[in-house]
Amino acid sequence: MNNAKCSILNQIPRRRTRIIQCIYVVGFMDLFAVSMIIPLLSHHVKALGASPTVAGLVGSTYGILQLFSSTIVGSWSDVVGRRYSMLMCLLLSALGYCLLGMSTSIALFLLARIPVGLFKHSLSICRALLSDLVSEVERPLVMGHFNVASSMGFILGPVVGGYLTEHEGGFYISSFTCAAIFLLNAGLVWLLPWSDALTLRTDANSDSSASNASCHDNDNHFTSTQQNCSQGNSNNQTTASAAAVTGSVAPEKNQRSWSWDLDWGEESLLPSAWRQLSSVGSKISSVASSDMWDLFLVRLLMAMAIMLYYSNFSLAMEERFMLKPKATGYLISYSSTLGALAGFLVGPITKLYSNKMSALLLHSSVVTCCLILLYAAAPSVWHVLLSSTFIAISTTIGRTCITDLVLQKGGTHASGTLIGAGQSVTAVGRVLAPLLSGLAQEFSPCGPPILGVGLALAAVVLLLVRVPKWDGRGKRKEA
């Protein structure tokens, strides 16, 4: 019996690694496909005869739809499960890019952007699925590696897109290729061993509970009672996470149990659309009423600061240092590559900080603020190169920290809702940052980064006030 149990435990890490690696591939292919199209969209809209104003309005459609749909789709993935929601997002995104490949008018181009804007949330669902599969200690490392994989796709995609564009009808070829990649991703998601994912999550929590029980066999009755309570809470979280992975909703007292037939091999009742909407609404309202405003505000301030840093980068380099666009492009590619590779540093740095994510977020925000200030006051290109080198690393670590802290405070049972809400907050920054950048450029080419320094400084002050409270609550929970 013991040998059989040991063989199962030896297989679990191997099976889990295989599942996680498949999710990395999905993230890489997702951004690889999208980055083939993004640089070509503005040129295609102008080729269709749109004026600059109309092109700007059409381009903002995607961001506005993402602003409202991110939280809803993330919460929907908590209700119906990661598999079903990810498949729907991938298939509908493929439909959008297929329509984009057939767009010969502005109206059809706008129609093609609607399904993409509403359902292009596969990366957020991948992150929620990873948070379901791994423990809290492993999460920063796994998220960092996922960011590396997806960022590498974003770096390589424009190269392939540019090559395809050189041929006749290149934009349409790129669009159909992007749609085909999303269909391929949907097939990969379909073939993922979802039953293993459920088993791994349940076994990991059961083993953890069992090890805790064996370590406290000689405790007094009071300690045993506390242990049973803590194990009950752990089992509840396990059930919620398992439901999020497979799509089943845990039955409640005096209520009917519903489940999605995601394996298409078991008989189950299809939940009504109204029940899904009510579940999504309750999850969103619980997040909106939670005490996480400070984390979301920090995310908004830092996101806007970084967007202002990059908003007029090419123009500022040309005006301040007479740098040609080609050299500026090399500098941006260099920074993007470093940002992608910085995901490998997240795991070792979190271990160095003993998984104190709040302290790591504070320090990375301070470093980012100082680097933006260095760029704004840079007397030469070499100072800009120095700031670009380290800001790529600090922003990558900061994004991972803020996501991990949100999941810590909100719980993995609502990881889809929380990650979606974070994406909505970032979308607000994408809407506000160009407006603020335009106003700041009226005064100086350095106006946007200087304004970014102010926003980053506000985020640092907020963290200095709130981090001691977060740490105090964590110590009380441990006690």
C-alpha positions as CSV (number, residue, x, y, z in Angstrom):
1,M,0.0,0.0,0.0
2,N,2.8,2.4,0.9
3,N,4.6,1.6,-2.3
4,A,1.5,2.3,-4.3
5,K,1.0,5.6,-2.5
6,C,4.7,6.6,-3.1
7,S,4.4,5.8,-6.8
8,I,1.3,8.1,-7.1
9,L,3.1,10.9,-5.3
10,N,6.0,10.6,-7.6
11,Q,3.7,10.8,-10.6
12,I,1.9,14.0,-9.4
13,P,4.7,16.5,-10.0
14,R,5.4,15.0,-13.4
15,R,1.7,15.2,-14.4
16,R,1.3,18.7,-13.0
17,T,4.5,19.9,-14.8
18,R,3.0,18.6,-18.1
19,I,-0.2,20.5,-17.6
20,I,1.6,23.7,-16.6
21,Q,3.9,23.5,-19.7
22,C,0.8,23.1,-21.9
23,I,-0.5,26.4,-20.4
24,Y,2.8,28.0,-21.1
25,V,2.5,27.0,-24.8
26,V,-1.1,28.4,-24.9
27,G,0.2,31.8,-23.5
28,F,3.1,31.9,-26.0
29,M,0.9,31.1,-29.0
30,D,-1.8,33.6,-27.9
31,L,0.5,36.6,-27.8
32,F,2.5,35.4,-30.8
33,A,-0.7,35.5,-32.9
34,V,-1.9,38.8,-31.5
35,S,1.4,40.6,-32.0
36,M,1.4,39.6,-35.7
37,I,-1.7,41.8,-36.1
38,I,-1.3,44.7,-33.7
39,P,1.4,46.7,-35.7
40,L,-0.7,46.3,-38.9
41,L,-4.1,47.5,-37.6
42,S,-3.6,51.3,-38.0
43,H,-2.2,50.9,-41.5
44,H,-5.1,48.7,-42.6
45,V,-7.7,51.2,-41.2
46,K,-6.0,54.0,-43.1
47,A,-5.9,51.8,-46.3
48,L,-9.7,51.4,-45.9
49,G,-10.1,55.2,-46.2
50,A,-10.6,56.2,-42.6
51,S,-9.6,59.6,-41.4
52,P,-7.3,59.9,-38.4
53,T,-10.2,60.7,-36.1
54,V,-12.2,57.7,-37.3
55,A,-9.2,55.5,-37.1
56,G,-8.7,56.6,-33.4
57,L,-12.3,55.9,-32.5
58,V,-12.2,52.5,-34.2
59,G,-8.9,51.7,-32.4
60,S,-10.4,52.6,-29.0
61,T,-13.3,50.2,-29.4
62,Y,-11.1,47.2,-28.3
63,G,-9.9,49.0,-25.2
64,I,-13.4,50.1,-24.2
65,L,-14.9,46.6,-24.6
66,Q,-12.0,45.1,-22.7
67,L,-12.6,47.6,-19.9
68,F,-16.2,46.2,-19.3
69,S,-15.7,42.6,-20.3
70,S,-12.5,41.7,-18.3
71,T,-14.2,41.3,-14.9
72,I,-17.3,39.7,-16.3
73,V,-15.5,37.0,-18.3
74,G,-13.1,36.4,-15.4
75,S,-16.0,35.9,-13.0
76,W,-17.8,33.8,-15.6
77,S,-14.8,31.4,-15.7
78,D,-15.2,31.0,-11.9
79,V,-18.8,30.0,-12.4
80,V,-18.7,27.7,-15.4
81,G,-15.0,26.5,-15.1
82,R,-11.8,27.3,-16.8
83,R,-12.1,24.7,-19.6
84,Y,-15.4,25.9,-21.0
85,S,-14.7,29.6,-20.6
86,M,-11.2,29.3,-22.2
87,L,-12.6,27.3,-25.2
88,M,-15.3,29.9,-25.8
89,C,-12.9,32.8,-25.6
90,L,-10.4,31.1,-28.0
91,L,-13.1,30.1,-30.5
92,L,-14.8,33.5,-30.5
93,S,-11.5,35.3,-30.7
94,A,-10.7,33.1,-33.7
95,L,-14.0,34.2,-35.2
96,G,-13.1,37.9,-34.7
97,Y,-9.7,37.5,-36.4
98,C,-11.3,35.6,-39.2
99,L,-13.7,38.4,-39.8
100,L,-10.8,40.8,-39.6
101,G,-9.2,38.9,-42.5
102,M,-12.4,39.4,-44.5
103,S,-12.7,43.1,-43.7
104,T,-12.9,45.3,-46.8
105,S,-14.7,48.2,-45.2
106,I,-14.6,50.1,-41.9
107,A,-17.9,48.8,-40.8
108,L,-16.7,45.2,-41.2
109,F,-13.4,46.0,-39.5
110,L,-15.4,47.5,-36.5
111,L,-17.6,44.4,-36.4
112,A,-14.5,42.1,-36.3
113,R,-13.1,44.0,-33.3
114,I,-16.3,43.4,-31.2
115,P,-15.9,39.6,-30.5
116,V,-12.1,40.1,-29.9
117,G,-12.7,43.0,-27.5
118,L,-15.4,41.0,-25.6
119,F,-13.7,37.6,-25.4
120,K,-9.9,38.0,-25.8
121,H,-9.3,37.0,-22.2
122,S,-7.6,33.7,-22.6
123,L,-4.4,34.9,-20.9
124,S,-6.3,36.0,-17.8
125,I,-8.0,32.6,-17.6
126,C,-4.7,30.9,-18.0
127,R,-3.3,32.9,-15.1
128,A,-6.4,31.9,-13.0
129,L,-6.0,28.3,-14.0
130,L,-2.3,28.4,-12.9
131,S,-3.3,29.9,-9.5
132,D,-5.8,27.0,-9.1
133,L,-3.1,24.3,-9.8
134,V,-0.2,25.5,-7.7
135,S,0.3,26.4,-4.1
136,E,0.7,30.0,-2.8
137,V,4.4,29.6,-2.4
138,E,4.9,28.3,-6.0
139,R,2.6,30.8,-7.6
140,P,5.1,33.7,-8.1
141,L,7.6,31.4,-9.8
142,V,5.0,29.8,-12.1
143,M,3.4,33.2,-13.0
144,G,6.9,34.6,-13.8
145,H,7.6,31.7,-16.2
146,F,4.2,32.1,-17.8
147,N,5.0,35.8,-18.3
148,V,8.3,34.9,-19.9
149,A,6.6,32.5,-22.4
150,S,3.8,34.9,-23.4
151,S,6.3,37.8,-23.7
152,M,8.5,35.8,-26.0
153,G,5.5,35.3,-28.2
154,F,4.9,39.1,-28.2
155,I,8.5,39.7,-29.3
156,L,8.6,37.1,-32.1
157,G,5.1,37.8,-33.5
158,P,5.9,41.1,-35.2
159,V,8.8,39.6,-37.0
160,V,6.5,37.0,-38.6
161,G,3.8,39.5,-39.2
162,G,6.2,41.9,-40.9
163,Y,7.4,39.1,-43.2
164,L,3.9,38.1,-44.2
165,T,2.9,41.7,-44.9
166,E,5.6,42.0,-47.6
167,H,3.5,39.6,-49.7
168,E,0.4,40.6,-51.6
169,G,-2.6,40.7,-49.3
170,G,-0.3,40.3,-46.4
171,F,-2.7,41.7,-43.8
172,Y,-5.4,39.2,-44.7
173,I,-2.8,36.4,-44.6
174,S,-1.7,37.5,-41.2
175,S,-5.3,37.7,-39.9
176,F,-6.2,34.2,-41.1
177,T,-3.0,32.9,-39.7
178,C,-3.8,34.5,-36.4
179,A,-7.3,32.9,-36.5
180,A,-5.8,29.5,-37.2
181,I,-3.4,29.8,-34.3
182,F,-6.3,30.5,-32.0
183,L,-8.1,27.4,-33.3
184,L,-5.0,25.4,-32.7
185,N,-4.9,26.8,-29.1
186,A,-8.5,25.7,-28.6
187,G,-7.6,22.2,-29.7
188,L,-4.7,22.1,-27.2
189,V,-7.0,23.3,-24.4
190,W,-9.5,20.6,-25.4
191,L,-6.8,17.9,-25.1
192,L,-5.5,19.1,-21.7
193,P,-5.9,16.4,-19.0
194,W,-8.5,18.2,-17.0
195,S,-9.3,15.2,-14.8
196,D,-5.6,15.2,-13.8
197,A,-5.8,18.9,-13.0
198,L,-8.7,18.2,-10.6
199,T,-6.9,15.2,-9.0
200,L,-3.6,17.2,-8.6
201,R,-5.4,20.1,-6.8
202,T,-7.3,17.8,-4.5
203,D,-4.4,15.5,-3.7
204,A,-2.1,18.4,-3.0
205,N,-4.5,19.9,-0.4
206,S,-5.3,16.5,1.0
207,D,-1.6,15.7,1.5
208,S,-1.0,19.1,3.1
209,S,-3.9,18.5,5.5
210,A,-2.6,15.0,6.3
211,S,0.9,16.2,7.0
212,N,-0.4,18.9,9.3
213,A,-2.5,16.3,11.1
214,S,0.4,13.9,11.6
215,C,2.6,16.7,13.0
216,H,0.1,17.5,15.7
217,D,-1.1,14.1,17.0
218,N,0.1,14.9,20.5
219,D,-1.5,18.3,20.9
220,N,-4.2,19.0,23.4
221,H,-8.0,19.0,22.7
222,F,-8.1,22.8,22.1
223,T,-5.3,22.6,19.5
224,S,-7.1,19.6,17.8
225,T,-10.2,21.6,17.6
226,Q,-8.4,24.5,16.0
227,Q,-6.8,22.1,13.5
228,N,-10.1,20.6,12.5
229,C,-11.5,24.1,11.8
230,S,-8.5,25.1,9.7
231,Q,-8.7,21.8,7.8
232,G,-12.3,22.5,7.1
233,N,-11.5,25.9,5.7
234,S,-8.8,24.3,3.6
235,N,-11.2,21.7,2.3
236,N,-13.7,24.4,1.4
237,Q,-11.1,26.3,-0.6
238,T,-10.1,23.0,-2.3
239,T,-13.7,22.4,-3.3
240,A,-14.0,25.9,-4.7
241,S,-10.7,25.6,-6.6
242,A,-11.7,22.2,-8.0
243,A,-15.0,23.7,-9.1
244,A,-13.3,26.5,-10.9
245,V,-11.0,24.1,-12.7
246,T,-13.6,21.6,-13.8
247,G,-16.6,23.9,-14.0
248,S,-18.7,22.3,-11.3
249,V,-20.5,24.3,-8.7
250,A,-20.4,22.9,-5.2
251,P,-23.9,22.2,-3.8
252,E,-25.2,24.4,-1.1
253,K,-27.6,23.6,1.7
254,N,-31.3,23.5,0.6
255,Q,-30.2,24.4,-3.0
256,R,-30.0,22.4,-6.1
257,S,-26.6,21.4,-7.4
258,W,-25.7,22.3,-10.9
259,S,-22.7,21.3,-13.0
260,W,-21.4,21.9,-16.5
261,D,-20.8,18.7,-18.5
262,L,-17.3,19.7,-19.5
263,D,-16.1,16.1,-20.2
264,W,-19.0,15.4,-22.4
265,G,-19.1,11.9,-20.9
266,E,-21.4,12.4,-17.9
267,E,-25.0,13.3,-17.6
268,S,-25.5,16.7,-16.0
269,L,-27.9,19.6,-16.0
270,L,-27.1,22.7,-18.0
271,P,-27.4,25.7,-15.7
272,S,-29.7,28.4,-16.8
273,A,-28.3,31.7,-18.2
274,W,-30.0,33.5,-15.4
275,R,-28.2,31.4,-12.7
276,Q,-24.9,32.1,-14.4
277,L,-25.6,35.8,-14.6
278,S,-26.6,35.9,-10.9
279,S,-23.5,34.0,-9.9
280,V,-21.3,36.3,-11.9
281,G,-23.0,39.4,-10.4
282,S,-22.6,38.1,-6.9
283,K,-18.9,37.4,-7.4
284,I,-18.3,40.9,-8.9
285,S,-20.2,42.6,-6.2
286,S,-18.3,40.7,-3.5
287,V,-15.0,41.9,-5.1
288,A,-16.3,45.4,-5.4
289,S,-17.3,45.5,-1.8
290,S,-14.1,43.9,-0.5
291,D,-11.3,45.8,1.2
292,M,-8.9,45.7,-1.8
293,W,-9.3,49.2,-3.1
294,D,-5.8,50.0,-2.1
295,L,-4.3,47.2,-4.3
296,F,-6.3,48.1,-7.3
297,L,-5.5,51.8,-6.8
298,V,-1.8,51.0,-6.7
299,R,-2.1,48.9,-9.8
300,L,-3.9,51.8,-11.6
301,L,-1.3,54.4,-10.6
302,M,1.7,52.3,-11.5
303,A,0.1,51.2,-14.8
304,M,-0.5,54.8,-15.8
305,A,3.0,55.8,-14.8
306,I,4.6,53.1,-17.0
307,M,2.2,53.9,-19.9
308,L,3.2,57.6,-19.6
309,Y,6.9,56.5,-19.6
310,Y,6.4,54.8,-23.0
311,S,3.7,57.1,-24.4
312,N,6.0,59.5,-26.4
313,F,9.2,57.5,-26.1
314,S,10.1,57.6,-29.8
315,L,9.2,61.3,-30.3
316,A,11.1,62.3,-27.1
317,M,14.2,60.4,-28.2
318,E,14.2,62.2,-31.5
319,E,13.6,65.7,-30.0
320,R,15.9,65.4,-27.0
321,F,18.8,63.4,-28.4
322,M,18.3,63.4,-32.2
323,L,17.9,59.6,-32.1
324,K,16.6,58.0,-35.3
325,P,13.5,55.9,-35.2
326,K,15.5,52.8,-36.1
327,A,17.8,53.2,-33.1
328,T,14.8,53.9,-30.9
329,G,13.2,50.7,-32.1
330,Y,16.3,48.7,-31.2
331,L,16.2,50.3,-27.7
332,I,12.5,49.4,-27.2
333,S,13.2,45.8,-28.4
334,Y,16.1,45.5,-26.0
335,S,13.9,46.7,-23.1
336,S,11.1,44.3,-24.1
337,T,13.5,41.3,-24.3
338,L,14.8,42.1,-20.8
339,G,11.3,42.4,-19.5
340,A,10.4,39.0,-20.8
341,L,13.6,37.4,-19.4
342,A,13.0,39.1,-16.0
343,G,10.2,36.6,-15.4
344,F,12.9,34.0,-14.6
345,L,14.1,36.3,-11.7
346,V,10.7,36.4,-10.0
347,G,11.1,33.1,-8.3
348,P,14.6,33.6,-6.8
349,I,13.8,37.2,-5.7
350,T,10.6,36.1,-3.9
351,K,12.6,33.5,-2.1
352,L,15.1,36.2,-1.2
353,Y,12.2,38.2,0.3
354,S,10.9,35.0,2.0
355,N,7.7,35.4,0.0
356,K,6.9,38.8,1.5
357,M,5.2,40.1,-1.6
358,S,4.1,43.4,0.0
359,A,7.7,44.4,0.8
360,L,8.8,43.3,-2.7
361,L,6.0,45.4,-4.3
362,L,7.0,48.4,-2.3
363,H,10.6,48.2,-3.2
364,S,10.0,47.5,-6.9
365,S,7.6,50.5,-7.0
366,V,10.3,52.7,-5.5
367,V,12.9,51.5,-8.0
368,T,10.4,52.1,-10.9
369,C,9.7,55.6,-9.7
370,C,13.4,56.5,-9.5
371,L,14.1,55.0,-13.0
372,I,11.3,57.1,-14.6
373,L,12.7,60.1,-12.9
374,L,16.2,59.2,-14.2
375,Y,14.7,59.0,-17.8
376,A,12.9,62.3,-17.5
377,A,16.1,64.1,-16.3
378,A,18.6,62.0,-18.5
379,P,21.3,64.2,-20.0
380,S,22.4,61.6,-22.5
381,V,21.2,58.5,-24.3
382,W,23.4,56.3,-22.0
383,H,21.3,57.3,-19.0
384,V,18.1,56.4,-21.0
385,L,19.7,53.0,-21.7
386,L,20.4,52.5,-18.0
387,S,16.8,53.4,-17.0
388,S,15.4,51.1,-19.8
389,T,17.5,48.2,-18.6
390,F,16.3,48.2,-15.1
391,I,12.8,49.5,-15.5
392,A,11.9,46.4,-17.6
393,I,13.0,44.2,-14.7
394,S,11.3,46.3,-12.0
395,T,7.9,46.5,-13.8
396,T,7.9,42.7,-14.5
397,I,8.4,42.0,-10.8
398,G,5.9,44.6,-9.8
399,R,3.2,43.1,-12.0
400,T,3.7,39.7,-10.6
401,C,3.7,41.0,-7.0
402,I,0.4,42.9,-7.4
403,T,-1.3,39.9,-9.0
404,D,-0.1,37.6,-6.3
405,L,-1.2,40.0,-3.5
406,V,-4.7,40.3,-5.0
407,L,-5.0,36.5,-5.1
408,Q,-3.7,36.3,-1.5
409,K,-6.3,38.7,-0.2
410,G,-9.2,37.6,-2.4
411,G,-8.6,33.8,-2.4
412,T,-8.1,31.4,-5.3
413,H,-11.8,30.4,-5.3
414,A,-12.4,33.8,-7.1
415,S,-9.1,34.0,-9.0
416,G,-10.9,34.6,-12.4
417,T,-12.9,37.5,-11.0
418,L,-9.9,39.0,-9.3
419,I,-7.6,38.8,-12.3
420,G,-10.3,40.1,-14.6
421,A,-10.9,43.0,-12.2
422,G,-7.1,43.8,-12.4
423,Q,-7.3,43.8,-16.2
424,S,-10.2,46.2,-16.1
425,V,-8.2,48.5,-13.9
426,T,-5.3,48.4,-16.4
427,A,-7.8,49.1,-19.2
428,V,-8.9,52.3,-17.3
429,G,-5.2,53.3,-17.4
430,R,-5.0,52.7,-21.1
431,V,-8.0,55.0,-21.6
432,L,-6.6,57.8,-19.3
433,A,-2.9,57.6,-20.1
434,P,-3.1,58.9,-23.7
435,L,-5.2,61.8,-22.7
436,L,-2.9,62.8,-19.9
437,S,0.1,62.3,-22.1
438,G,-1.3,64.6,-24.7
439,L,-1.9,67.3,-22.2
440,A,1.6,66.9,-20.6
441,Q,3.3,67.1,-24.0
442,E,1.8,70.6,-24.5
443,F,4.3,71.8,-21.9
444,S,7.4,69.7,-22.6
445,P,8.6,66.4,-24.3
446,C,9.5,65.4,-20.7
447,G,6.0,66.2,-19.5
448,P,4.6,62.6,-19.7
449,P,7.4,60.9,-17.7
450,I,7.4,63.7,-15.1
451,L,3.7,63.1,-14.6
452,G,4.4,59.4,-14.5
453,V,6.9,60.1,-11.6
454,G,4.1,61.9,-9.7
455,L,1.7,59.0,-10.1
456,A,4.4,56.4,-9.2
457,L,5.3,58.5,-6.1
458,A,1.6,58.6,-5.1
459,A,1.5,54.8,-5.4
460,V,4.7,54.5,-3.2
461,V,3.1,56.8,-0.5
462,L,0.0,54.7,-0.5
463,L,2.0,51.5,-0.1
464,L,4.0,53.0,2.8
465,V,0.7,53.7,4.5
466,R,-1.1,50.4,3.7
467,V,1.7,47.8,3.8
468,P,2.0,47.9,7.6
469,K,-1.7,47.2,7.9
470,W,-1.5,44.3,5.4
471,D,1.4,42.8,7.4
472,G,-0.5,43.3,10.7
473,R,-3.5,41.5,9.4
474,G,-1.3,38.6,8.1
475,K,0.3,38.2,11.5
476,R,-3.1,38.1,13.2
477,K,-4.3,35.5,10.8
478,E,-1.2,33.4,11.5
479,A,-1.8,33.8,15.3
